[in-house]
Amino acid sequence: MMADDRMALPQGTLDLLILRTLALEAQHGWAISERVQQISNAVLQIPQGSLYPALHRLEDRGLLAADWKASETGRDAKFYRLTRKGRAQLDAETASWRRLAEAVGLILKMSEGVSE
């Protein structure tokens, strides 16, 4: 995929992507970034300079907890996991995004066939 095919993350989506990625299992930062890129077919990429501050912010808010342990390469890494509060936040943000996507979809559908 060409670099031009990648999209910048819309404001407010980074936290949702991180929480969703961690919903199934604890992961370290690099794995979170790779998973988002993989699932989105490389359309979404999280720059390191955005990812780690977001992880720390989510941890400070009590949405994530973290433990140091060996990664698949044998090096120690900080593995993040959802807390109960984080799962509730994920559920709330997911519902909000679904409502927003539905509303935008309705507007786009309405405007189909309208020519300039």
Residue frames relative to the residue before (quaternion, step in Angstrom):
aa qw qx qy qz dx dy dz
M 1.0000 0.0000 0.0000 0.0000 0.00 0.00 0.00
M 0.4761 -0.6787 0.4856 0.2772 3.54 -0.96 0.86
A 0.6165 -0.5584 0.4049 0.3797 3.55 -1.16 0.62
D 0.6323 0.5510 -0.3327 0.4311 3.60 1.08 -0.69
D 0.6204 0.5562 -0.3383 0.4374 3.61 1.21 -0.42
R 0.5555 0.5929 -0.3979 0.4261 3.59 1.23 -0.21
M 0.2476 -0.7714 0.5705 0.1353 3.53 -1.13 0.65
A 0.4587 -0.6259 0.5461 0.3157 3.53 -1.15 0.61
L 0.5176 -0.6344 0.4708 0.3284 3.55 -1.08 0.68
P 0.4416 -0.6691 0.5193 0.2960 3.59 -0.84 0.88
Q 0.6507 -0.5287 0.3805 0.3902 3.55 -1.14 0.69
G 0.8263 0.2652 -0.1926 0.4580 3.56 -0.94 0.90
T 0.6122 0.5860 -0.3627 0.3877 3.61 1.17 -0.12
L 0.5315 0.6638 -0.4112 0.3284 3.60 1.10 -0.53
D 0.6595 0.5024 -0.3181 0.4599 3.60 0.85 -0.90
L 0.6462 0.5215 -0.3164 0.4587 3.58 0.94 -0.88
L 0.6657 0.5040 -0.3087 0.4557 3.60 0.88 -0.88
I 0.6489 0.5059 -0.3147 0.4732 3.57 0.98 -0.82
L 0.6696 0.4943 -0.3085 0.4605 3.59 0.83 -0.96
R 0.6668 0.5024 -0.3063 0.4572 3.59 0.91 -0.88
T 0.6454 0.5262 -0.3190 0.4526 3.58 0.96 -0.82
L 0.7239 0.4258 -0.2401 0.4868 3.57 1.05 -0.73
A 0.4327 0.7310 -0.4468 0.2807 3.61 1.25 -0.07
L 0.7339 0.4263 -0.2401 0.4711 3.61 1.03 -0.67
E 0.8086 -0.1008 0.1036 0.5703 3.57 0.98 -0.79
A 0.5860 -0.5555 0.4568 0.3733 3.54 -1.28 0.42
Q 0.0213 0.7909 -0.6103 0.0396 3.56 -1.06 0.79
H 0.4428 -0.6474 0.5398 0.3057 3.53 -1.28 0.37
G 0.7511 -0.4568 0.2526 0.4042 3.54 -1.26 0.44
W 0.6741 0.4924 -0.3098 0.4552 3.58 0.78 -0.98
A 0.6542 0.5128 -0.3148 0.4582 3.62 0.97 -0.81
I 0.6079 0.5392 -0.3520 0.4646 3.60 1.05 -0.70
S 0.6653 0.5089 -0.2890 0.4636 3.55 0.89 -0.99
E 0.6699 0.4991 -0.2904 0.4666 3.58 0.91 -0.91
R 0.6473 0.5261 -0.3200 0.4493 3.60 0.97 -0.82
V 0.6436 0.5078 -0.3232 0.4727 3.59 0.93 -0.86
Q 0.6570 0.5039 -0.3073 0.4690 3.56 0.92 -0.88
Q 0.6669 0.5132 -0.2976 0.4509 3.59 0.92 -0.91
I 0.7018 0.4739 -0.2751 0.4552 3.58 0.76 -1.03
S 0.7216 0.4271 -0.2437 0.4873 3.61 1.04 -0.74
N 0.4408 -0.6986 0.4495 0.3400 3.61 1.27 0.18
A 0.6694 -0.5469 0.2592 0.4308 3.54 1.04 0.96
V 0.4177 0.6885 -0.4906 0.3328 3.60 1.19 0.35
L 0.7651 0.2680 -0.1500 0.5660 3.58 1.02 -0.82
Q 0.0362 0.7737 -0.6310 0.0449 3.53 -0.91 0.95
I 0.2605 -0.7666 0.5718 0.1326 3.53 -0.96 0.93
P 0.3361 -0.7445 0.5366 0.2116 3.60 -0.53 1.10
Q 0.6006 -0.5862 0.4108 0.3562 3.57 -1.04 0.79
G 0.6571 0.5385 -0.3019 0.4326 3.56 1.04 -0.81
S 0.6804 0.4188 -0.2819 0.5313 3.59 1.26 -0.24
L 0.6425 0.5776 -0.3228 0.3863 3.56 0.99 -0.87
Y 0.7424 0.4433 -0.2627 0.4282 3.59 0.60 -1.08
P 0.6284 0.4920 -0.3618 0.4817 3.64 0.96 -0.60
A 0.6351 0.5193 -0.3336 0.4643 3.62 1.03 -0.72
L 0.6392 0.5179 -0.3290 0.4637 3.60 0.95 -0.82
H 0.6682 0.4912 -0.3013 0.4706 3.58 0.92 -0.87
R 0.6374 0.5247 -0.3231 0.4625 3.58 1.01 -0.80
L 0.6683 0.4930 -0.2942 0.4731 3.60 0.94 -0.89
E 0.6307 0.5140 -0.3255 0.4817 3.56 1.08 -0.72
D 0.6521 0.5176 -0.3089 0.4599 3.61 0.95 -0.87
R 0.6860 0.4697 -0.2726 0.4842 3.59 1.10 -0.69
G 0.5201 -0.6684 0.3973 0.3532 3.60 1.27 -0.04
L 0.4816 0.6742 -0.4323 0.3559 3.58 1.25 0.30
L 0.7560 0.2081 -0.1240 0.6081 3.55 1.28 -0.48
A 0.1514 -0.7120 0.6723 0.1348 3.50 -1.34 0.46
A 0.1358 -0.8138 0.5626 0.0532 3.58 -1.11 0.53
D 0.0834 -0.7581 0.6457 0.0370 3.51 -1.29 0.63
W 0.3952 -0.6823 0.5601 0.2542 3.53 -1.15 0.66
K 0.2199 0.7503 -0.6078 0.1389 3.56 -0.97 0.90
A 0.6628 -0.5143 0.3640 0.4046 3.56 -1.28 0.25
S 0.3464 -0.7197 0.5669 0.2016 3.55 -1.01 0.88
E 0.7337 -0.4096 0.3038 0.4491 3.57 -1.30 -0.06
T 0.6638 0.4807 -0.3032 0.4861 3.59 1.23 -0.40
G 0.5620 -0.6131 0.3770 0.4075 3.57 1.31 -0.12
R 0.5808 0.5676 -0.3745 0.4475 3.57 1.26 -0.17
D 0.5197 -0.6225 0.4768 0.3393 3.56 -1.11 0.61
A 0.0313 0.7785 -0.6246 0.0533 3.54 -1.02 0.88
K 0.4646 -0.6502 0.5224 0.2974 3.53 -1.22 0.52
F 0.1605 -0.7918 0.5870 0.0523 3.57 -0.59 1.21
Y 0.2218 -0.7875 0.5690 0.0826 3.54 -0.79 1.12
R 0.0144 -0.7773 0.6289 0.0081 3.56 -1.16 0.68
L 0.5703 -0.5936 0.4491 0.3474 3.55 -1.23 0.52
T 0.2977 -0.6878 0.6265 0.2140 3.52 -1.17 0.62
R 0.6876 -0.4242 0.3540 0.4710 3.58 -1.26 0.02
K 0.6437 0.5136 -0.3066 0.4772 3.57 1.00 -0.85
G 0.6447 0.5265 -0.3125 0.4577 3.59 1.05 -0.77
R 0.6384 0.5118 -0.3250 0.4743 3.59 1.03 -0.77
A 0.6395 0.5103 -0.3276 0.4725 3.61 0.99 -0.78
Q 0.6432 0.5117 -0.3143 0.4751 3.59 1.02 -0.83
L 0.6246 0.5330 -0.3302 0.4656 3.60 1.00 -0.82
D 0.6567 0.5090 -0.3118 0.4609 3.60 0.88 -0.90
A 0.6743 0.4951 -0.2932 0.4628 3.59 0.91 -0.92
E 0.6866 0.4757 -0.2893 0.4675 3.60 0.88 -0.91
T 0.6160 0.5415 -0.3431 0.4579 3.60 1.05 -0.73
A 0.6550 0.5035 -0.3103 0.4703 3.59 0.91 -0.88
S 0.6517 0.5140 -0.3162 0.4595 3.60 0.96 -0.83
W 0.6733 0.4930 -0.2977 0.4637 3.58 0.91 -0.89
R 0.6316 0.5211 -0.3412 0.4617 3.59 1.01 -0.70
R 0.6435 0.5086 -0.3210 0.4735 3.60 0.99 -0.81
L 0.6545 0.5106 -0.3082 0.4648 3.57 0.96 -0.88
A 0.6662 0.5043 -0.3055 0.4566 3.60 0.87 -0.94
E 0.6374 0.5199 -0.3230 0.4681 3.57 1.02 -0.79
A 0.6646 0.5036 -0.3053 0.4599 3.59 0.91 -0.89
V 0.6564 0.4888 -0.3121 0.4824 3.60 0.92 -0.86
G 0.6276 0.5445 -0.3278 0.4497 3.58 1.01 -0.81
L 0.6434 0.5168 -0.3210 0.4646 3.58 0.99 -0.80
I 0.6639 0.4933 -0.3072 0.4708 3.57 0.94 -0.84
L 0.6528 0.5011 -0.3201 0.4692 3.60 0.95 -0.79
K 0.6396 0.5181 -0.3219 0.4678 3.56 1.00 -0.81
M 0.6377 0.5364 -0.3201 0.4507 3.57 0.97 -0.88
S 0.7282 0.4471 -0.2454 0.4579 3.56 0.96 -0.86
E 0.4648 0.6497 -0.4708 0.3745 3.62 1.23 -0.02
G 0.7773 0.3103 -0.2404 0.4918 3.51 -0.95 0.83
V 0.5907 0.5200 -0.3838 0.4831 3.56 1.24 -0.15
S 0.1331 -0.8111 0.5658 0.0657 3.58 -0.57 1.08
E 0.4425 -0.6864 0.5123 0.2656 3.50 -1.21 0.55
